Amino acid sequence: MVKKKVIVTAKSGLHARPANLLIKKAQHYRSKVEIAVDEKRFDAKSLLGILAAGVDCGTEIEIVCEGPDEQDACEAVSELIAQGMGE
């Protein structure tokens, strides 16, 4: 299992468009990819999971990956979030 903390820099947080970008990135990997917010984990490959997290800009989240390509998945997802998801 690999974990990495990152601050959400997308102006709208993890809402519709940024959430779709995150899902597409996470689905490239076979590993389980989750975001952890306040001790709760949400599936990063699920739109409902991400939207349920209610993450706003400036919130620190933790990316949690487990599986055969966990290191690559964690780095790619963390980088996408840290770079503001194209906003």
N, C-alpha and C positions, 0 to 999 in steps of 0.2 A: 504494500500500500504506500502510495506517495501522496503527500499533502503539500499545498503551497498557499500562503495567504496573499491576497491581492485586493487592491482598492478599486472599486468600480468607478471609472472615469467617464463613462457615457453619460451625457447630459440628462437623458431620460431614464437612466438606471437600466435595469434589465426588464424592459417592457417589450412589446410586440416585435418591432424590427430588430433590436439588439438581441432579443431572446432567440429569434430565428437564426441569426448569425452564429450564436453560441451553439445551438442545436446542430446545425450543419457541421460545425467544426468538431464537436464531440462525437458525432456519428461516423466520422472518419476512422475512429479507433474501436478496437474490439473490447477494450477495457471498460469497466463500469466507471462512469464519470458523474460525480455529484458536486453540488455546491452546498457548503455548510454555512448557515446563517444563524447566529445565536443558538448554537448547539443542535439545531435542526438540520437535517440533510434533505436535499431535493435533487431529483433526477435531472441532470443537465441534458439529457436526450429527449426530454418531454416538455412541450410548451406549457402544459398545465403545471408541471412541477416547477418550472422556472418562474412563471407568473405568480404561483402560490407563495414563493419566497418573498415577494414584495420588496425587492432590492432597489434602493434609490442611489443616485449619484453620491459618491463619497463614502459609501458603506464598505467596510472591510468584510470580505468573504473568504472562505477557504475552499480551494479546489481539492477534491479528494478523488483519487483514481486508483483502481485496483484491477489488475489483469495483465495480460501478456505484453502490452505496449503502454503500460501505465506511465512511465517516465515521459515518453514522447507526448502522450495525451495531456498530461499535467502541464508541461511546458507550453504546448500549443494553445490550450484553452486559457491559461494564465496570461500569456502574451496578448492574445486577442482582447481580453478584458482590460488589461493594463493600458493598451493602446487606444482605448475609447471606442472600439468596435466601429470604426469608420465615421464617427460623428465629429 
